[in-house]
Amino acid sequence: MSQRTGQLRLGAFLYPTGHHIAAWRHPHSLADAGSNFRHYVQLAQAAEAAKFDLVFLADGSGTRGDNVDFLSRTAHSYVAQFEPLTLLSALAAVTERIGLVGTASTTFNEPYHIARKFASLDHISGGRAGWNLVTSSSEHEAKNFNFDEHLAHARRYERAVEFADVVSGLWDSWDEDAFLRDKDAGRFFDPAKRHVLNHRGEFFKVRGPLNVARAPQGHPVVVQAGSSEAGKALAARTAEVIFTAQQTTADAVAFYADVKGRLAQFGREPDDLKIMPGVMPIVGRTESEARDKFAELQALIDPAVGLAMVSTLTGGFDLSGYPLDGPIPELPETNASKSRQALTLDLARRENLTIRELYLRVAGARGHWQVVGTPQQIADALEERFVNYGADGYNVMPALLPDSLNDFIELVLPELRRRGLFRSEYEGGTLRANLGLKRPQSRYRAEEAQTAEA
């Protein structure tokens, strides 16, 4: 296969003080960033001025642990942070072109809620909404929603498949021109263009229709973040963007080919899904400067926090009883994030890392790809995976905010543009248009077309 050409897509994954686990302790960070709206406004507007495709917000409905000492030492446990749909709705009012992608769980929500909220965000933003579909991996979230323990991994994904189908059906509740709003005739909508879903499945009974008009994009963009076997199957069926983690180019290329190869069975084309792995770039004007920036953050890692992070990434098993300078023990398969457990353990085994060495490797980007270097070195790395079909773009994970985002914008983007790899202006006014994704046809319009052809 020849090397690809074209331009890559970029998301700005905004974690309050930055993705490095110790970022909140850095003197340049805002310790109250998670609940500082002005901070998010400045980040979103900077990303938009730089022509990023989207801003991306993670979420979890819980504090992810009962260890109060650990929670007090890290800003990365979903403590004192905005709920993402509320925040994105507010950001819609202070931005114009950048996509707004938020995370919502299929395990702890109902399809009608999700369909309504994201359709509303799409209207508020003028067609810039995206839903990051997750099944959730935290036991502590489950206990906030009437569960004593988390649903089994396979069961979560079975529910997610039906959940996504119901949401898609609800987004087709109204035709584009259903709402007449004809004051003289006294007709608000055309009854023939209203569609009742009447879904009855294993997990859900949802009548419909949705009480929101068809979204400006037809459907908000569906993003998916799972990389397990079940996650890849769900992405091939439902996702239009997939956020994933791979440590090596070979793994990225294999994942890309695997997921893209699954699309045909669902009547989809390769370009119907954009694969955007996470990457945490630490950039300096010289390699020495970049390494100094990274070392400054690494020095702020509390060993107890690093150990707890490795315990989480390797499946939620307590590793505190093992020596920090010893190897990772053999661990059973987790019911949490299977793909992240596999990635973390594979990294430890491949490089023969101790527990301490492992947490120093993954504490920055939590298992995502880290690249430290000059603008040219960062651009080289991003280009290599892109041209070799390992990515359609990247979800950029700034280590320290706002500094790392500003560094990427000021130093790396000009180099990517010089190489013809990134836009200088937006192509369209919606998230779909800028990502190069098709506008979905209503299932009811498709049925009408099939009937007419018959």
N, C-alpha and C positions, 0 to 999 in steps of 0.2 A: 504493500500500500504506500503510495506517495505521500510526502508530508503535506499537511493541509495548509491552506491560506485563509485569509479573512481576519476578522477582528474578534477578540475575546470579550466576554461579558464580566462585569465586576459588581459584586455586592459589597456593602459596608456593614459588617456584622458588629453591631454596637453593644458591647458589654459595658456596664456603667463606667468603671475607671480604666477599662482595658482588659484584655484577655489573660495577661499574665497574672497568675494567682496572687502575686505580691504587689500588683500595680497600685492598689489603694494606699499602700504605705509609701509610695514614691512622693517626694516633695512637690512634683509638678501636677499630681492628680488632685481632683476635687473629691474629698472623702465622702461628701454627701451626694455624689453624682447620680446614684440610683433614684433619688427623688428630687432632682434638680432639673426642672423643665427647661430652663434657659440653656443648660448644658446640652441637652438633646437637640434643641433648636439649632444651636451653633454647629453641632456635628452633622445634622441632616442637611443644613444649608451648605456646609462646606463640601459634603459628598455630592450634592446636587450641582454646585458650581463646577465641580470636577467631572461631571457627567457620568457618575456611577449609575448603574441600572437601578439599584435598589438599596434601601436600608433594611436590615434584617434584625429582628428581635427574638431572642430565645425566651422561654418561660417555663416555669414549674410552679404548681399550686401547692407549695409547701417549702419548708426550710431545709429539707434534705438532711435531716440528722437530729439527734437528741443530745449530741455532745455540745453543750453550751460553750465550753471553752474553745472548741474548734470554731463554732459559728462566730464567736466574738473576734477571732483572729483572721477571718477571711471575709472579703466582700463578695464572694462568688457562690453563695449558698441561697440565693433568692431571698435575701433579707433586705428590707427597706428599699424595694424597687417598685416602679410603676407596673400596673397591669398593662400588657402590650396593646390591646385594642383601644383602650382609652388613650394611651400615649400616641398611637399612630393617628387616631382621629384628630388629635390636637395638632400633630405635625403636618397633617394634610392642609391645615389652614395657613401654614407658614412656608410651604413648599409648593411647587407647580408641576414639576416633571418627573421627579424621582419616584420609583416604586416603593411601596410601603408593605413589608411582609412581616406578619406576626405569627407566633406559634400558638396553637390551641390543640388540646389533646382530644382524641376520639374516645379515650377511656373515661374521661371525667367531664364530658359534655354531652348534650343531646344534638342530633343533626339539625333540628329546626333552629336552635340557638346559633349554631355556627353559620348556617346558611344565611340567616337574617343579619347577623353582625357583619360578616364580610361583604355581603351585598350592599349593606348600608355604607361601609367604609369605601366601597368602590364608587358609590354615588357621591359621597362627601369629597373624595379625592379626584373625581373626574376620570376614573378608570385606572387607578394606580394600585389597587389592593392585591395582596397575595396572602394565601393561607398556608402556613407551614404545618402540615399534618404530621403529628407525632402520636405514638401510643402511650408514652410516658414510661419511665423505667424505675421510678423511685417508690419504694415501699411507703415512704412517709407521705407522699401524695395520696396514695390509696386510703390511708387512714383518715384523711380529711373528707372522704366521699363514701362513707358507710361501709368500707371494707376493713376487715381485720388483717388481710394480707393482699398483696398485689395479684391481679389476675395473671394466669400463666402466660408466658410470652406468645405462644401459638394462639391462644384464645384472644389475646389483645389484637392480634393482626386479623383474625377472622372477623372480629367486631369492626375493625377499621375498614375492611373491604366493603362491608354493607353500609357503614356510616358514610363513606365517600360516595357510594352510589346514591344514597338518599339525598345528600347535600346537592349533588349534581342534578338530581331530578327536581328538587325544590328551586334551584336556580333557573329551571326551565318553566316555572309556573306561569309566566306571562310572556306573550309574544312581544317583540320589539315595539309594535304599534298598538298595543292593547289599550292604552289609556287615551281615550278620546278627549276627555275633559271638555265636552261640548255643552256649554252653559245654555245655549238656546234650545237644544234638543233635550236637555236634561239627562244626558248619558255620560257617566264618568268613565266607563270602560266598555269595551266590546265583549260581551259574554262568550262569544265564539273563540276569543283569544286568551281565555283563562283556562288553565289546565290543572286538574286535581290529581295528585300523585297516587293516592290510595296505596301506599306501600305497606305490605305486611310480610315481614321476614323473620328470621330467627331471633334477631336482637331488637328490632324496632317495628313499631306500628305508627306510621305517620300519614295522615290524610292529606295535608296541604290544602290549598296552595300557600305559598309564601306570601306574606303581606308586605313585600317590598317589590317594586317594579324590577324588570330584568336589568341586570347590572350593565353599566356602560361597556364593559369588556365582554359582555355575554355571560361569562363566568369569571370571577376573580381567578388569578393564576394560582394553581395548586403546586405547592412545594412539598417535598418529602425528605426526611432526614435519616431514614433507617438504611443500614448497609448490610444487615443480616440477610439470610436467604429469604425469610419472610418479607423483610423490608424491600429487597430488590424486586420481588414478585409484585408487591403493592405498588412500587414506583412505576414498574412497566405498565401496569394497568391504569393508574390514576394520575401520576405526577407529570408536571410540565417542567419542573426544575428539581434537581436532586442535590442536596447538600450532603457531602460525604467526607470521609477521612482516609487518606492513604499516605504512607510514609515514603514510598519509593515510586519512581516513574514506572517501573515494571508493574507494580501493584495497581497503579492508577490506570495504566493502559489495559490491563486485564479486566478491571472493574468496568471501565468504559465499554469495552467490547461485550462483556457479559450482559450489562443492563440494556444497551442499545440493541443487542441481538434478541432480546425478549419482546420487543415492541411489536413485531409483525404479527404475533399471535393475537394481539388485540386490535389489529387493523390500523396500526400506527406507523408513522415514518420516523427515521432516526432524528430528524430535526424537530420532532414534536416534543422532545425531552432535552433540556439543557443540563449537562452535568457540571456542577460548580463546586469542586472540593474546597474545603477550608484551608487557608494558608495564613500563617502569622509571620509577616516580614519585619525584620529589624534592619533598618537601613541607615547607613552613615555615608558621608561624603568620601570617606576612606574605609577600608575594611577594618582597620584598627578602631576607628570611631564607632562602627557598628558593633564590634565585639565588646567595646567598653560599655555601650548602652545596654547590651544584653547582660553583661556581667553585673552591672549596677542593679538590675532587676533581680537577677539570680541571688545576689547577696542578701536580698530582703526576704527570702523564703524561710519561714519558720519550719524547722524539721518536722514538728508535729503536724503542720498543715500539709507539707509534702507527703508525709506518710498517709495521712487521711485521703489525700487526692489519689494516690496510687491504689489504696484500698477500694475507693469508689470505681476507678477505671478498670480494675481487675475483677469486678463483679460484685462489689459491696462486702467483701470478706475482710474481717479485721486482721490486719497484718502487724498490729502493735506488739505481738508476742515474738516476732522474729527479729533477728539482728539487722540493723539498718545496712550494715556492710556485708550482709550475706545475700545469697540468691533468692529470687522469688520462689516460694514453695509451689508444689503442684496444687492446683485449685480445681474444684469441680465446676461444671458449667453453671453459669448464672441464670437467674430469672430476670435480671435487669437488662442492660444493653449487651447483647451477645456479640455484636460486631466490634464494639469498643473494647470489650474484654479480650477478644481474639487479637485485635490489632496491638494492644498493649503488651500482652503476653508474648506475641510473636517478636515484637521489638526487643523485649528483655532477653528472650532465648537467642535471637539472631546475633545480638551484640554482647551477650554474656554479661548483662548489667546487674549490679546489686540493687537492692531496694532504693538506697540513697541515689545511686546513679540514675535509676529509672525515674525517680520523682524529679530530679534535676532536668531530665530530658523532656518530661511531659507536663510539668507544672505550668509551663508557659501557655501552651495551646491545647492542653487536655487531650493529647493524642493526635491532634492535627499536625500538619506539616509546618515545620519552622524553617525559615531561611534567614540567615544573617549575612549581610554583605553590603556592597556598594550598589548604587542604582543599576549599574550594568550587570552585576552578578544576580541581583534579584530578577531583573528582566530576562536574563538568560535562562534562569530556572523556570520562570513562568512560561516562557516561550517554548522551552523544550517539551514540557508536558502537553501544551496546546497543540503544537505542530505534529506531535506523534500520537494524537488521538487519545490523550489521557485526561482531557478536560475541555469543556466548551468555554470555560471562564473560571472565576474564583470568587469565593466568599472571603473577602479580606478581613482578617481578624487582628485589628491593631492591638499591640501588646500593652500600650499605655496611651490613655486618652487625656487630652486631644493630641499629644505630641506625635504618636506613631502614625495616626491618620494624616496629620499635616505633613509628616516626612514622606509618606507614600505619595501624597498628592503632589508635593513640590519637587520630589526627586525621582520617583519611579515612573509616574505617568508621562512626563515629557519623553523619557526614554522609550516607553511603549509606543507613544505616538510617533516618535521618530522612525520606529520600525514598522509603522502602519498597523499596529496590533490593537489600538484602542481609539475610539471616536473622539472627535473634537466638539461635536454637537449631537444632540439627541435626534434620533430618526423620526420619532413620533410623539404623540401626547399621552399614550397609555403605556403601562408596563408591558403588555403583550407586544405592542409595536416595537418597543425598544429591545426586547429580548428576541424578536423575530419569531414569535409564536402565532399560530393560527387563531382566529376568532372562532370559538366553538359554535356549531349549529345546534339549535334547539332540537331535542329528540322528537318533538312533535312536528316540527318542520320537516325533519328527515323522514318521518313516517308518511307525511302528506306527499312528499316527493316520490317515495317508493310506490305509494298507491296510485299516483298519477302516471308513473311509468308503466305500472301493471295494466 
